[in-house]
């Protein structure tokens, strides 16, 4: 038993040493590979499924020097929910834009008489149909369109997705890839978190956040603290900030004293943190589900409303009331669910502790704690390192969530765009019908005015 324990400790030390070395040299790993957005999202996000088929690692990925986006998620969340969140984050805005352009084009074609329309009807479905189909087609194919544009330009935007970027067929390479996730994060420009209620219960997910949040820390600041006087290491942040008021601008700018340099570096570090945190995007998967459901239900509502006006105008009011009830029922459930999820996110951040996060393998837990301690503790004290990370997560991640999603009971502006889109598209159909009707009325009036002198001349000739 003692031999096994010693072997386990040596294995943990080797893993930790390798991981820390890769963190110190994030760009030195030549076997880092990335994938395109189209690959991540192909076939409805099939790679997010728990039972994905065997993957040819070399075929789907390509060597990279730096990742543009690191995708962080938990395998306990459903595949379709994460796919919907990716659609929301990457494709929703261009889909709505192209759909609106197509709707405006259909509007112009109707007004100019190119698209046929019955002027006696309240409206038509040309804008709704063409705009909606364009929107959904763009939503489904946007990742491939982006990939095509990148191939034409000769550039590649690379994503880190664990299942595709870590070799799954070779056990040794797989373990090496898992232990080097920290280095991949250090070598990533941004991080996209597909958050679900299970996310903060998984220690590996939290580890990824820990590495990315620490990325903004400047090595000069760490070195300065380590080389300063012992009493300065024990000083509180408030005491260091007080030095700014008690020191002259010349002393601070020139860095004539260790305390002054610490004050300058502290201020610069805070600025770096604020800029860096903007590159952390946390998207609850329920936001994606809600947005995609809103698009589908909005299209259904617009088509039903237009069809009722075209086919049974006298039944508009009762059928509209029925459709409103049928649509509002699922939407209200989605709104309620999103509100619950949103409050749950804030609660998890506020109450998070590393000790309560789940990890299936005890060696992985010790490995993660060792790396977090290295990143967050100047004295390499595990208690101090874990506490510093938990504080950073509660403060900086919560601020990031509030900036992205708004306050706790408000909804992101992107989610409101789906409803506005369908209202605009449906309104274009109605306005087009009114303009065509008005144009035909003016044409009839002009023809009537032209025919009146002719009728008068005929009556005079008969008299």
C-alpha positions in Angstrom: 0.0 0.0 0.0 2.9 2.4 0.8 4.5 1.6 -2.5 1.3 2.3 -4.3 0.8 5.6 -2.5 4.4 6.6 -3.2 3.9 5.8 -6.9 0.7 7.8 -6.9 2.5 10.8 -5.3 5.3 10.6 -7.9 2.7 10.5 -10.7 0.9 13.5 -9.2 4.2 15.4 -8.9 5.1 14.6 -12.5 1.7 15.7 -13.8 1.9 18.9 -11.7 5.5 19.7 -12.9 4.5 19.1 -16.5 1.4 21.3 -16.2 3.3 24.1 -14.4 6.1 24.0 -17.1 3.5 24.3 -19.8 1.8 27.2 -18.0 5.2 29.0 -17.9 5.8 28.4 -21.6 2.3 28.4 -23.1 3.5 28.9 -26.7 6.1 26.2 -26.7 3.8 23.2 -27.3 4.1 22.3 -30.9 1.3 19.7 -30.9 -1.5 22.2 -30.0 -4.4 21.7 -32.4 -7.5 23.8 -33.0 -10.8 23.3 -34.8 -13.1 25.5 -36.8 -16.5 26.7 -35.7 -18.1 24.7 -38.5 -16.5 21.5 -37.1 -17.7 22.2 -33.6 -21.3 22.8 -34.8 -21.6 20.3 -37.5 -24.7 18.0 -37.6 -26.4 19.9 -34.8 -23.4 19.8 -32.5 -23.1 16.0 -32.6 -19.7 16.2 -30.9 -21.3 17.5 -27.8 -23.2 14.2 -27.4 -22.0 11.8 -24.7 -21.9 8.9 -27.1 -20.1 10.5 -30.0 -18.5 8.1 -32.5 -14.8 7.6 -32.9 -13.1 10.7 -34.1 -10.1 11.0 -36.4 -8.2 13.6 -34.4 -5.8 14.6 -37.2 -8.6 14.9 -39.8 -10.9 17.3 -37.9 -8.2 19.5 -36.2 -5.3 21.5 -37.5 -2.0 22.8 -35.9 -2.2 26.3 -34.5 0.0 28.8 -32.7 -2.8 30.4 -30.7 -6.5 29.8 -30.0 -9.0 32.5 -30.7 -11.6 31.0 -28.4 -11.6 28.3 -25.7 -14.9 26.6 -25.3 -15.6 25.5 -21.8 -18.6 23.3 -20.9 -19.7 20.3 -18.9 -20.6 16.9 -20.3 -23.5 16.7 -18.0 -25.4 19.2 -20.1 -27.5 18.1 -23.1 -26.1 18.3 -26.6 -29.0 20.3 -28.1 -28.9 22.9 -25.3 -25.2 23.6 -25.9 -25.8 23.7 -29.6 -28.6 26.3 -29.2 -26.3 28.4 -27.0 -23.6 28.4 -29.7 -26.2 29.4 -32.3 -27.3 32.2 -30.0 -23.8 33.4 -29.5 -22.3 33.0 -33.0 -25.2 33.1 -35.5 -28.3 34.9 -34.1 -27.3 38.4 -35.1 -26.3 37.7 -38.7 -29.3 35.5 -39.1 -31.7 38.3 -38.0 -29.8 40.8 -40.2 -30.0 38.7 -43.3 -33.6 37.9 -42.6 -34.5 41.5 -42.2 -32.7 42.4 -45.5 -34.6 39.6 -47.3 -37.8 40.9 -45.8 -37.2 44.4 -47.0 -36.3 43.1 -50.5 -39.6 41.2 -50.5 -41.4 44.4 -49.4 -39.9 46.3 -52.3 -40.8 43.6 -54.8 -44.4 43.6 -53.6 -44.8 47.4 -53.7 -43.4 47.4 -57.3 -45.8 44.7 -58.4 -43.2 42.1 -59.1 -44.5 39.7 -56.4 -48.3 39.1 -56.8 -50.6 40.1 -54.0 -54.4 40.3 -53.7 -55.1 44.0 -52.8 -58.4 43.1 -51.1 -56.6 41.2 -48.3 -55.2 42.6 -45.1 -51.7 41.5 -45.9 -49.6 38.8 -47.5 -46.9 36.4 -46.3 -44.1 37.3 -48.8 -42.0 39.2 -46.2 -42.7 36.7 -43.5 -41.9 33.7 -45.6 -38.9 35.0 -47.4 -37.4 36.8 -44.4 -38.1 33.8 -42.1 -36.6 31.2 -44.4 -33.6 33.4 -44.9 -33.2 33.8 -41.2 -33.3 30.1 -40.5 -31.1 29.2 -43.4 -28.5 31.7 -42.2 -28.8 30.4 -38.6 -28.1 26.9 -39.7 -25.3 27.6 -42.2 -23.5 30.6 -40.7 -20.6 28.6 -39.3 -19.9 27.1 -42.7 -20.2 30.5 -44.4 -17.7 31.8 -42.0 -15.4 28.9 -42.7 -15.7 29.5 -46.4 -14.8 33.1 -46.0 -11.8 32.2 -43.9 -10.6 29.7 -46.6 -10.9 32.4 -49.2 -8.9 34.9 -47.1 -6.4 32.3 -46.2 -6.9 32.7 -42.4 -8.3 30.4 -39.8 -10.2 31.2 -36.6 -9.3 28.4 -34.2 -11.4 27.1 -31.3 -10.4 24.8 -28.5 -12.9 22.0 -28.0 -11.7 19.3 -25.7 -13.0 16.2 -27.5 -11.7 17.4 -30.9 -8.4 19.0 -29.9 -7.2 16.3 -27.5 -6.2 13.0 -29.0 -8.8 10.5 -27.8 -7.3 7.3 -29.3 -3.9 7.3 -27.6 -4.1 7.1 -23.8 -0.7 8.8 -23.2 -1.4 11.7 -25.5 -4.9 12.0 -24.1 -3.6 12.4 -20.5 -0.9 14.8 -21.7 -3.6 16.8 -23.4 -5.8 16.9 -20.3 -2.9 18.0 -18.1 -2.0 20.8 -20.7 -5.5 22.3 -20.7 -4.1 25.1 -18.6 -1.5 25.9 -21.2 -4.2 25.9 -23.9 -6.1 28.5 -21.8 -3.0 30.6 -21.4 -2.6 30.5 -25.2 -6.2 31.5 -25.9 -7.4 35.0 -26.7 -10.9 34.6 -25.2 -13.0 32.0 -23.3 -16.6 31.0 -24.0 -18.4 29.3 -21.1 -21.6 27.4 -22.0 -23.0 27.6 -18.5 -25.6 25.2 -17.1 -26.5 24.5 -13.5 -24.1 21.6 -13.4 -21.1 23.8 -14.4 -19.9 25.1 -11.1 -20.3 21.7 -9.5 -17.5 20.3 -11.7 -14.0 20.9 -10.5 -12.4 20.7 -14.0 -14.7 23.4 -15.3 -13.8 25.6 -12.4 -10.2 24.9 -13.0 -10.5 26.3 -16.5 -12.0 29.5 -15.1 -9.2 29.7 -12.6 -6.5 29.6 -15.2 -8.2 32.1 -17.5 -8.9 34.6 -14.8 -5.3 34.4 -13.6 -4.0 35.0 -17.1 -4.2 38.8 -16.7 -1.8 38.7 -13.7 1.5 40.3 -14.7 4.7 38.4 -13.8 6.4 41.7 -12.9 3.8 42.3 -10.2 4.4 38.8 -8.7 8.1 39.3 -8.8 7.8 42.7 -7.2 5.7 41.3 -4.3 8.1 38.4 -3.7 11.1 40.7 -3.6 9.5 43.4 -1.4 10.0 43.7 2.3 8.2 41.2 4.6 6.0 43.9 6.1 4.8 44.9 2.6 3.8 41.3 1.9 1.6 41.4 4.9 0.1 44.8 4.0 -3.5 45.0 3.0 -4.6 46.3 -0.3 -6.1 49.3 1.4 -2.8 50.2 3.0 -1.0 49.9 -0.4 -3.6 52.2 -2.0 -3.1 54.7 0.8 0.4 55.1 -0.4 -0.9 56.6 -3.6 -2.2 59.6 -1.6 0.8 59.8 0.6 3.4 59.7 -2.1 4.2 62.3 -4.7 3.4 61.8 -8.4 7.2 61.9 -9.2 7.9 59.1 -6.7 5.1 56.9 -8.0 5.8 57.5 -11.7 9.5 57.0 -11.3 9.0 54.0 -9.0 11.6 55.3 -6.5 10.4 53.1 -3.7 9.1 49.5 -3.5 5.8 50.6 -2.0 5.3 53.1 -4.8 6.0 50.5 -7.4 3.6 48.2 -5.7 0.9 50.9 -5.9 1.6 51.5 -9.6 1.5 47.8 -10.4 -1.6 47.2 -8.3 -3.5 49.9 -10.3 -2.2 48.5 -13.6 -3.2 45.0 -12.6 -6.7 46.2 -11.9 -6.9 47.8 -15.3 -5.6 44.6 -16.9 -8.2 42.5 -15.1 -11.0 44.7 -16.3 -9.8 44.5 -19.9 -9.1 40.8 -19.7 -12.5 40.0 -18.2 -14.3 41.4 -21.2 -12.8 38.4 -23.1 -14.7 36.0 -20.8 -18.2 35.3 -22.2 -20.6 33.3 -20.1 -23.7 32.2 -22.0 -26.3 30.2 -20.1 -27.5 27.4 -22.4 -31.1 28.3 -21.4 -30.6 31.6 -23.1 -29.9 29.8 -26.4 -32.9 27.5 -25.9 -35.2 30.4 -25.2 -34.0 32.5 -28.1 -34.3 29.6 -30.6 -37.8 28.8 -29.2 -38.8 32.4 -29.6 -37.7 32.4 -33.2 -39.7 29.3 -34.0 -42.8 30.4 -32.1 -42.5 33.9 -33.5 -42.5 32.5 -37.1 -45.4 30.3 -36.3 -47.4 33.3 -34.9 -46.6 35.5 -37.9 -47.6 32.8 -40.4 -50.8 32.0 -38.5 -51.8 35.7 -38.3 -51.2 36.3 -42.0 -53.0 33.1 -43.0 -56.1 34.0 -40.9 -56.3 37.4 -42.4 -56.0 35.9 -45.9 -58.4 32.9 -45.5 -60.9 33.8 -42.8 -60.9 37.5 -42.1 -64.1 37.3 -40.1 -62.4 34.9 -37.6 -59.4 37.0 -37.0 -60.3 38.0 -33.4 -61.1 34.6 -31.9 -58.3 32.8 -33.8 -55.8 35.4 -32.8 -56.9 35.1 -29.2 -56.4 31.3 -29.4 -53.0 31.6 -31.1 -51.9 34.2 -28.5 -52.9 31.8 -25.7 -51.2 28.8 -27.3 -48.0 30.7 -27.9 -47.8 32.5 -24.6 -48.1 29.3 -22.6 -44.7 27.8 -23.7 -43.1 31.3 -23.7 -44.2 31.9 -20.2 -42.7 28.6 -19.1 -39.4 29.4 -20.8 -39.4 32.9 -19.2 -40.0 31.4 -15.8 -37.3 28.8 -16.4 -34.8 31.4 -17.5 -35.5 33.5 -14.4 -34.9 30.5 -12.2 -31.7 29.6 -14.0 -30.4 33.2 -13.8 -30.9 33.3 -10.1 -29.3 29.9 -9.7 -26.2 31.2 -11.6 -25.8 34.1 -9.1 -26.3 31.8 -6.2 -23.7 29.3 -7.4 -21.1 32.1 -7.9 -21.8 33.6 -4.5 -21.7 30.3 -2.6 -18.9 28.5 -4.6 -16.1 26.7 -2.8 -13.5 24.4 -4.3 -14.0 21.8 -1.6 -17.7 21.2 -2.7 -17.0 20.8 -6.4 -17.2 17.3 -7.7 -14.2 15.4 -9.2 -14.4 11.8 -10.2 -10.7 11.0 -9.6 -9.0 12.0 -6.4 -5.6 12.4 -8.2 -7.2 15.0 -10.5 -8.5 16.9 -7.4 -5.0 17.1 -5.9 -3.6 18.0 -9.3 -6.1 20.9 -9.8 -5.6 22.2 -6.3 -1.8 22.2 -6.8 -2.1 24.2 -10.0 -4.5 26.7 -8.5 -2.2 27.1 -5.5 0.7 27.9 -7.8 -1.3 30.4 -9.8 -3.0 32.3 -6.9 -0.7 32.0 -3.9 2.5 34.0 -3.5 3.6 31.8 -0.6 2.5 28.5 -2.3 0.1 28.0 0.6 -2.9 25.9 -0.5 -5.3 27.6 1.8 -4.3 31.1 0.6 -4.3 30.1 -3.0 -7.8 28.5 -2.9 -9.2 31.4 -1.0 -7.7 33.9 -3.4 -9.2 32.1 -6.4 -12.6 31.8 -4.8 -12.6 35.5 -4.1 -11.6 36.3 -7.7 -14.4 34.1 -9.0 -17.1 35.6 -6.8 -16.1 39.2 -7.6 -14.9 39.2 -11.2 -17.1 36.5 -12.7 -20.2 38.0 -11.1 -19.4 41.4 -12.6 -18.8 39.8 -15.9 -22.2 38.0 -15.8 -24.0 41.2 -14.8 -22.4 43.0 -17.8 -23.3 40.3 -20.3 -26.8 39.3 -19.1 -27.9 42.4 -17.3 -29.2 42.4 -13.7 -30.8 39.3 -12.2 -34.4 39.8 -13.5 -33.7 41.4 -16.9 -33.1 39.7 -20.2 -30.2 40.1 -22.6 -30.9 42.5 -25.5 -30.2 39.7 -28.1 -33.2 37.8 -26.7 -35.5 40.7 -27.4 -34.4 40.9 -31.0 -36.2 37.8 -32.1 -39.6 39.2 -31.1 -38.8 42.6 -32.6 -37.7 40.8 -35.8 -41.0 39.1 -36.4 -43.0 42.2 -35.5 -41.0 44.1 -38.1 -41.3 41.4 -40.8 -45.0 41.0 -40.3 -45.5 44.8 -40.3 -43.7 45.0 -43.7 -46.3 42.7 -45.1 -49.1 44.8 -43.8 -47.6 48.1 -45.0 -46.9 46.6 -48.4 -50.6 45.6 -48.7 -51.7 49.1 -47.7 -49.4 50.7 -50.2 -50.5 48.5 -53.0 -54.1 49.1 -52.2 -53.6 52.8 -52.1 -51.7 52.7 -55.3 -54.5 50.8 -57.0 -57.1 53.3 -55.6 -55.1 56.2 -57.0 -54.8 54.4 -60.4 -58.6 53.9 -60.4 -59.2 57.5 -59.5 -56.9 58.7 -62.3 -58.6 56.4 -64.8 -61.9 57.8 -63.6 -60.8 61.4 -64.1 -59.6 60.5 -67.6 -62.8 58.8 -68.5 -65.1 61.6 -67.3 -64.3 64.1 -70.1 -64.8 61.4 -72.7 -68.2 60.6 -71.2 -69.2 64.2 -71.2 -68.2 64.6 -74.9 -70.3 61.6 -75.8 -73.3 63.1 -73.9 -72.9 66.4 -75.7 -72.7 64.7 -79.1 -75.9 62.8 -78.4 -77.6 66.1 -77.3 
